[in-house]
Amino acid sequence: MTGLQLMWYVLIGILFAGFFFLEGFDFGVGMSVQTLTHNEQEKDQIVHTIGPVWDGNEVWLITAGGAMFASFPYWYASLFSGYYLILLLILVGLIIRGVSFEFRAKMPEDRKNMWNWTLTIGSTLVPFMFGLLFTSMVQGMPIDAEGNMSAHFGDYVNLFSVVGGIALTLLCYLHGLNYIALKTTGPIRDRARNYASAFYGVLYFGLVAFAALLYFKTDFFEKHFASTLLLLIVIVALTLIANISVFKGKEMVAFIASGLTMVALVGLLFSGLFPRVLISSIDPSYDLLIAEASSSHYTLKIMSYLSLTILPFVLAYTAWTYYIFRKRISHTELTEGY
């Protein structure tokens, strides 16, 4: 394995971590539209908190997929063909979620409810399916010597993958509640804090179940005991920090801690996979390794130059966008559109 191959493996992990940190609270806000609010005005209020940023946050996913295609084409080919139906459902969720923002803003009050539901359903479907995908992937899938995945329903949907999907969905929901508390004023802000306090109790049980299944269903502890244990401790510690911060009304700390929890979760999955990108449940010799799945050294070199040139501008633009729209959204200050 070369340094460039390792760098791009880490970079793809960073892109997915950035996606779940930023788009994670978007998903949580979308779930909250039908679960947290009491009237249409409150629905408009929380949608306005992500109106200027949600589509920009999704760019992280497109970039992660593009980087995987260019730097690890064999990983991309096996993953996207083997998980075709799950990725199709993710795409459907992203589509119905995306159009919901536009249509609900243009519909009369009596016809908004349908688009509120599509926003909530799409925002719930996507993180659950991503949790299903990543959890089943680290558990191992039936991959042959040619890198072809011939999986059955039980390979995708099983106890471990369902727990992983629920855990990621709950993490996104809590991240969204923390963001709503940070970005709003009025009754919805207090309600978001109260909901978060209650759901953190549920999350602890989910994390315990996930850690136990990770031990029994994967080889993470066998191959990477120290890093796996350390990252699990970090995840629990960040969850505690977020929970305590919600209780004390420290909204920014709670938001950052809940986002870093998902970053640590991505780190856990990628460190456990290393030096593999896909695990074969048929034979360990069929595992797809970083060194085998990558593009040529020249391709990785050119991509590195381009990325290091463009990345600072992207990060600066993203930071500037959040700075411009840093103001809290009041239920008395809503306007048409975003």
Residue pairs with C-beta under 8 A, 6 or more apart in sequence:
1 275
1 289
1 290
1 291
2 291
2 297
2 300
4 297
4 300
4 301
4 304
5 71
5 290
5 291
5 294
5 300
6 290
7 300
7 304
8 67
8 71
8 72
8 294
8 300
8 303
8 304
9 72
9 270
9 274
9 277
9 290
10 270
11 67
11 71
11 307
12 64
12 67
12 68
12 71
12 72
12 270
13 266
13 267
13 270
15 60
15 63
15 64
15 67
16 60
16 61
16 64
16 266
16 270
17 262
17 263
17 266
17 267
18 60
19 57
19 58
19 60
19 61
19 64
20 130
20 168
20 172
20 262
20 263
20 265
20 266
21 259
21 260
21 262
21 263
22 53
22 57
22 60
22 259
23 54
23 57
23 58
23 60
23 61
24 127
24 171
24 172
24 175
24 176
24 259
24 262
25 50
25 172
25 175
25 176
25 178
25 179
25 255
25 258
25 259
26 50
26 53
26 54
26 57
26 58
26 123
26 176
27 123
27 124
27 126
27 127
27 169
27 172
27 173
27 175
27 176
28 123
28 172
28 173
28 174
28 175
28 176
28 177
28 178
28 179
28 180
29 46
29 47
29 49
29 50
29 123
29 176
29 179
29 180
30 50
30 97
30 119
30 120
30 122
30 123
30 124
30 176
31 120
31 123
31 124
31 169
31 172
31 173
31 176
32 46
32 173
32 176
32 177
32 180
32 192
33 43
33 46
33 47
33 116
33 119
33 120
33 123
34 116
34 117
34 119
34 120
35 120
36 42
36 46
36 177
36 180
36 188
36 191
36 192
36 195
37 43
37 45
37 46
37 188
38 187
40 109
40 112
41 331
41 334
42 187
42 188
42 331
43 112
43 116
44 334
45 184
45 186
45 188
45 329
45 330
45 331
45 334
46 180
46 184
46 188
46 329
47 101
47 104
47 119
48 329
48 334
48 338
49 179
49 180
49 183
49 184
49 329
50 179
51 101
51 337
51 338
52 321
52 324
52 325
52 338
53 321
53 322
53 325
54 101
55 98
56 318
56 321
58 94
58 98
65 76
67 303
68 75
68 76
68 79
69 76
70 295
70 299
70 303
71 294
71 295
71 299
71 300
71 303
72 277
72 290
72 293
72 294
72 295
73 293
73 295
74 147
74 288
74 292
74 293
74 294
75 277
75 278
75 288
75 293
77 147
78 143
78 147
78 148
78 149
78 278
78 288
79 137
79 278
80 87
81 148
81 149
82 141
82 143
82 148
82 149
82 151
83 133
83 137
83 149
83 156
86 129
86 132
86 133
86 156
87 133
89 125
89 129
90 125
90 126
90 129
90 130
90 133
92 122
92 125
93 121
93 122
93 123
93 124
93 125
93 126
93 129
94 122
94 126
95 122
96 118
96 119
96 121
96 122
97 118
97 119
97 122
97 123
97 126
98 122
99 115
99 118
100 115
100 116
100 118
100 119
100 122
101 119
101 338
103 115
104 112
104 115
104 116
104 119
105 336
105 337
105 338
107 115
123 172
124 169
127 165
127 168
127 169
127 171
127 172
128 165
128 166
128 168
128 169
129 165
130 165
130 168
131 161
131 164
131 165
131 166
131 167
131 168
131 169
132 156
132 157
132 161
132 162
132 164
132 165
134 164
134 168
134 269
135 160
135 161
135 163
135 164
135 165
136 155
136 156
136 157
136 158
136 160
136 161
136 164
137 273
137 278
137 279
138 218
138 220
138 269
138 272
138 273
138 279
139 158
139 160
139 161
139 217
139 218
139 279
139 281
140 218
140 279
140 280
140 281
141 149
141 151
141 155
141 278
141 279
141 280
141 281
142 149
142 150
142 151
142 152
142 155
142 280
142 281
142 282
143 149
143 278
143 279
143 280
143 281
143 282
143 286
143 287
143 288
144 150
144 280
144 282
144 286
145 283
145 285
145 286
147 278
147 288
149 278
155 281
159 213
160 213
160 214
160 217
163 206
163 209
163 210
163 213
164 210
166 206
167 203
167 206
167 207
167 209
167 210
168 262
168 265
170 199
170 202
170 203
170 206
171 203
171 258
171 261
171 262
171 265
172 262
173 199
174 196
174 199
174 200
174 203
174 242
174 258
175 255
175 258
175 259
175 261
175 262
177 192
177 193
177 195
177 196
177 199
178 192
178 196
178 242
178 246
178 251
178 254
178 255
178 258
179 255
180 188
180 189
180 192
181 189
181 192
181 193
181 196
181 246
181 251
181 254
181 255
182 251
182 252
182 254
182 255
182 328
183 328
183 329
184 192
184 328
184 329
184 330
184 331
185 328
185 329
185 330
185 331
186 330
186 331
186 332
187 331
188 331
193 246
193 249
193 251
196 246
196 254
197 243
197 246
197 247
200 239
200 242
200 243
200 246
203 239
204 239
207 235
207 236
207 239
211 232
214 220
214 221
214 228
214 232
215 221
218 272
219 279
220 228
220 268
220 272
221 228
221 229
223 272
224 271
224 272
224 274
227 271
227 272
228 268
228 271
228 272
231 264
231 267
231 268
231 271
232 268
234 264
235 261
235 264
235 265
235 268
238 257
238 258
238 260
238 261
238 264
239 257
239 258
239 261
241 253
241 254
241 257
242 253
242 254
242 257
242 258
242 261
243 254
245 251
245 253
245 254
245 257
246 254
273 279
274 290
275 289
275 290
275 291
276 287
276 288
276 289
276 290
277 288
277 289
277 290
277 293
278 287
278 288
278 293
279 287
280 286
280 287
280 288
294 300
295 303
